[in-house]
Amino acid sequence: MKPIGPIPAGYAALDGELAIGGKKASELVEIAGRTPLFIYSRNLLTHRIAQLRAAMPERLALHYAVKANPFGPVLEHLAPLVDGFDIASGGELEMAGAAGIDPRRISFAGPGKRDAELEAAISRGVTLNLESEGEAARALAIGERLGIAPRLAIRVNPSFDLKGSGMKMGGGAKPFGIDAERVPALARDIIASGAEWRGFHIFAGSQALSAEAIIDTQAQTLTLAADLAVASGAPLPHCNLGGGFGIPYFPGDEPLDIAAVGDALSRKLADLPEILRETQFCIELGRYIAGEAGVYLCRIVDRKVSHGETYLVTDGGLHHQLAASGNFGTVVRRNYPVAIATRFDAPVEEEANVVGCLCTPLDRLADKAGFPRAEVGDLVAVFCAGAYGASASPAMFLGQGPAAEILV
Amino acid sequence: MKPIGPIPAGYAALDGELAIGGKKASELVEIAGRTPLFIYSRNLLTHRIAQLRAAMPERLALHYAVKANPFGPVLEHLAPLVDGFDIASGGELEMAGAAGIDPRRISFAGPGKRDAELEAAISRGVTLNLESEGEAARALAIGERLGIAPRLAIRVNPSFDLKGSGMKMGGGAKPFGIDAERVPALARDIIASGAEWRGFHIFAGSQALSAEAIIDTQAQTLTLAADLAVASGAPLPHCNLGGGFGIPYFPGDEPLDIAAVGDALSRKLADLPEILRETQFCIELGRYIAGEAGVYLCRIVDRKVSHGETYLVTDGGLHHQLAASGNFGTVVRRNYPVAIATRFDAPVEEEANVVGCLCTPLDRLADKAGFPRAEVGDLVAVFCAGAYGASASPAMFLGQGPAAEILV
């Protein structure tokens, strides 16, 4: 039997079923009208923000990275809870706009911004995290044409990376940001141009579970920001320290110790060099805010045995859960936290594979895991589905289409 | 410098640009109105079918697997050229219906068919390739309720697999089909039920480039079909031999020798055991028909250098080209065939990385490959984009949305 990942805190059984927001899984499916279904919890989102506020220094602003989960009601729920939003495309700008988010609270990073996206962002007062000298020139030209001073920050490609992170965004040659040694010259040009100088965005990696690694990276980030500000010859109005806070997905993963991260960052921010004294610092989190607040429910449509192995075949699959299937940025497939939602407090009775409805061997949600005996009609829950699930999966694969989504 | 995969036959330069269907890449973008853009070639689809007809035995029917590319105009173009269509969901049934395909030419395989999908298929006369005894019982019950004799075949999980295939669909425990030893009992039950008995679907793997492996698998498939037919006590009306014909994607890949496959199959079909003499055989191909007939075009929006490496940043990416980015069923990333479409006949001048516009290091379309020097505004072509491209990628990731698609 292979282990499954740890089920996040905040989920309990009600009458034997997984409950979310006080409602049983079967009730939630009835409300949504169908499976497969993503359910996001208001309470868990709110609770996570409260945990972060309690752990992080007061002067640190908290941004939400829309890419993690752009579902409208999630954005609306988070709007009063966080200090800013980070977007990665013109499409996300529209989503944020539809959720009523003030564009002046938004910053836009992404290596391939088109002119139309730059124009939409500049005209609405969004801060651009510039990814290259070429993009800076295009943004300044568009600002001039529009008669608007664009709000410009520079995304820095740091020479260090975030140790143990799932995705390295710094350290060596990268398509993201501008190599640190070229940043001061560009910053001086931007300041001289009359644009509104917004500072730096320094992102070294994502999905790290080691507080030590994040503390180390944040310390290096602050040193780099100070050095670059001095070399740029101007105080730094704003500095996005990146994110990188991971969540446990796999067997043996331990939650990140955010208290330790917050303590270390508080000490750093209390002892800043002169040039950073007035700087507004933020961290940018997506997965850490939304990931554990979401559950994916699908229904078992067949139970079958092949060569002695049991298969629970569901109406869901990798078209909604690409990462959980092991096909997105992972080399060795491991089991996410998965459970039989309609038998949530029942003991393990058998070993089974949970597969999706797609005609491909890649479509596996749990591999040789232990479950209570489940039958056709039972609901399967995949946890950690609140980030990089619905929007990061090939929903149209094999003609399936998107899952339903609700916030409860 | 890392090599790129082989550019498929049928693509040439016109005025220095990649041309498809007699039109230059830049003209095609103008026609479609935007990038990123998938272009599928009528000529190459037609030519590929003609090659297959010439190579395969005359009595062998040719089916198209809709999952490879469900774009409506592609289905309409193929409708008069192939003998049947294979679908994998109720969604694909709707797509085939919208393309005017007679449902009696369609068969439906897939391990997680819902009751609503079974009902839609049975009521329209689609053949169901049954994946389990449980699904058989559901199909028979629905047929009885509707007063229709369902058209039923059994998908067999063979004990052999397709050697060297990219996706193994047989050999050992699988979620697909029914283990061969249990097939005769179910076949007898289906025949006794009064359903229309349609025979077997035996699919052992996909994306194989070795004619020898396919010949070997087809021989084993015919032996298994004969054994199962004898054990079922009835002649076999129909037998889907599966597909598995691969296309070259990567450096060093050689095209499949379909003449050798066709010769071997002709000899086999000329010397069939009694019980298969009247059987209608088909092969089911998706990738082999559509894959090389499609090209993905995206535009360079930035050209940048980081630590001495050149990055061509495009407005496309893994949200349309998940497999080309190396994130779908591959362990080691290798370069697909990629070219600068607007400098198609220019010599290699530099080493560059082609990346997408997404803010993730996974979004890479070519890694350290050799290209003519390309500038902002140039078009990049990714070949082998006709199958498992647009529909098999997470189009909504980071708020991007689907690419345009045209058939020319």
Interface residues (C-beta under 8 A of the other chain):
Chain A: V66 K67 P70 I87 A88 S89 G90 G91 E92 L93 E94 M95 A109 G110 P111 G112 K113 R114 E131 S132 E133 G134 E135 N157 M167 K168 M169 G172 A173 K174 P175 F176 I178 D179 V301 D302 R303 K304 S306 H307 G308 E309 Y311 V313 T314 D315 G317 L322 N327 F328 G329 V331 N353 V355 G356 C357 L358 C359 T360 P361 L362 V376 A390 S391 A392 S393 P394 A395 M396 F397 L398 G399 Q400 G401 P402
Chain B: V66 K67 P70 I87 A88 S89 G90 G91 E92 L93 E94 M95 A109 G110 P111 G112 K113 R114 E131 S132 E133 G134 E135 N157 M167 K168 M169 G172 A173 K174 P175 F176 D179 V301 D302 R303 K304 S306 H307 G308 E309 Y311 V313 T314 D315 G317 L322 N327 F328 G329 V331 N353 V355 G356 C357 L358 C359 T360 P361 L362 V376 A390 S391 A392 S393 P394 A395 M396 F397 L398 G399 Q400 G401 P402
